Amino acid sequence: MEQESRIAVMAIIVENRDSVDELNTLLHEYGNYIVGRMGLPYEKKNLHIVSIALDAPNDTISALAGKIGNISGISVKTAYANA
């Protein structure tokens, strides 16, 4: 049985630039589910803000968020659409 897909947005804060390659590798692995991506460097605070729009099964979104959250120097929060 195929799981219903959901729309979600992940807000990712990158405070450790050494972790960017690991983050990008993960995002590439989940690329089929990513609808759009926006990255903003915030030099004043020496960090990067990344937002990812996803259309994926809930388990897939949760798995990606968990993997991102385990990367050193990166934090993530996910918001889901009601529809």
N, C-alpha and C positions, 0 to 999 in steps of 0.2 A: 504494500500500500504506500503510495507516494504521499509525502508530507506536504501540506499546504504551505506555500511561500508567504513570507511576510515582508513588509517594507520597514526598514530601520535605518537610523543614522547613528554612526559611531563618531564620537568626539575623542580625538587622541591628542594627548599632550606629550611632546618629546622633549625631555630635559637633558638627555644624554645622547649626544650626536653619535657616539660610538655604537649605538643600538639601531641606527637607521637602516643599515644593511639587513639586519634580521627582520625588522618590520617590513621592509620592502619585499623580502623573500616571501613572507607570510601573505602579504596582500597580493602578490603575483599568484600564489597557490590558490587563492580564493577569487581570482580575477573574473571567473564566470558569473559570480554573484554580485560583483560590484557594478552599480549603475553609474556612479560618478565619484570623483575624488577631488578634493581641493586642499592644497597645502599652503600655509602661510608662515613665513619666517617672522618671528617677532624678536628682532635683534636687541631691542631695549631690555628685554627680560632674558635674553640668551636662550630662547626655546623656539620650538616649532609647533604650530597648531594644524592638525590634519582632520578633515571631516570626510567620512566615507558614507555614501548612500548605497544601501544593499537591498536586494530582492532575493531572499533565500529562505529555506526552511528554518524554523526557530532553533533547532539543534545546531545547524551550521553557523548561525549568527552567534549563538552562545559559545560554541567551540572557538570561533575566531576571536571573540572578545577575551576569552580565557587565555588563549595563547598570547595575545597582545599584552594582556595584563601581567603576564609572567616575564616579560622582557624588562631587564633592568633599566630604570630611568624613563619608563613610559607608563602613562596611566590612560585608562580608557573608560568611557561611559557610553551606554547604548540607550537610545530612545526608540520606541516602536510606534508605528502608525496604528490607529484604532481599527482601520478597515482591513 
